[in-house]
């Protein structure tokens, strides 16, 4: 029992440390519009792959930014031989993390939240998504917080198809308070629920049956 508790504790500590590392990287280079961060560890070091919309911001002039980030990660998290690489997201409109950040940045710059939501929804669907849902929360029109939802296409809410839905969340601090942005995308390569068709059998003439 003691061994089990120790194993669980180590796993939790590892996951917490990994979460803190991901959060640190996202905050450090948030302008790059990060879609995902992959972290793999081996006996020879830690390999980090940053998937983002603007890789140039991560790399910096002559690689100075990525080298500085690598040194900070090693120092803050006690890691050795950290290797950071960058991969550009091919279709950012199908990445919910990127789209949530783009919406948040647009709202922060003064663009009306409703206009941004419709713009993002159109971009997602034009990129080939099967369905999309955007929820913006905060003090949108009054001193009381509320949420506004924008949807298009097909978005599963239950069952086995929910596991294919990709979710991205972003927050931004405004003068009126914190706004939350949640983006759900049902990708074009995800399976579709079976379509059910209903046929009505017409009443036969003179038979009295249907």
C-alpha positions, 0 to 999 in steps of 0.5 A, a space after each residue: 500500500 505504501 509503495 502504491 501511494 508513493 508511485 501515485 504521489 510521484 506521478 502527480 508530482 510529475 504531472 504538476 511539474 509538466 503542467 507548470 512547464 507548459 504554462 511557463 512556456 505559453 506565458 513566456 512566448 504567448 504572442 507566438 499563438 501556441 497550439 500545443 506543446 509536446 514534452 518527451 524525456 529520456 536518459 539523455 535529456 528533455 525534448 520540447 516541441 512547440 507547435 505555434 502559428 508564429 515560429 519566428 517569435 519563438 526562434 527570435 533574431 539569430 535564435 536568441 529567443 529560443 536559446 534564452 528560453 532553453 536556458 530559463 527552462 533548465 534553470 527554473 525546472 532543474 532540467 538538463 540538456 533541454 532541446 527545444 524545437 519549433 513546428 509551424 501549425 499548417 492550418 491554425 484555423 483548425 486548432 482551437 487553442 490558436 483560435 481562442 488566443 486570436 479571439 482574446 487578442 482581438 477583443 483586447 485590442 478593442 474589436 467587439 467580441 460579437 464581431 470577432 466571434 462571427 469572424 472566427 466561426 467563419 474562418 474555422 468552417 471555411 477551413 473545413 471543420 465539420 462543426 464549431 462552437 465559440 463561447 465568450 464569457 464575462 461582463 459583455 453588456 452589463 455589470 453582470 457576467 454572462 456567456 454568449 454562444 456561437 455555433 455552426 455545423 455539427 457538434 456532438 454533445 454526448 456519446 463516443 463522438 465527443 472524444 474527437 472534439 478539440 477544445 481550446 481555452 484562453 483568458 484575458 484581463 480587461 478593464 471590466 474584468 476577466 473574459 473567458 474564451 472557449 473554442 470547440 472544433 469538430 475536425 473534418 477528419 472525425 467520423 460522423 454519426 450515422 444518419 437516420 432516415 424515417 420512411 412513412 408507409 402510405 395507406 393502401 387503397 381499400 385495404 384499411 392498413 398502413 
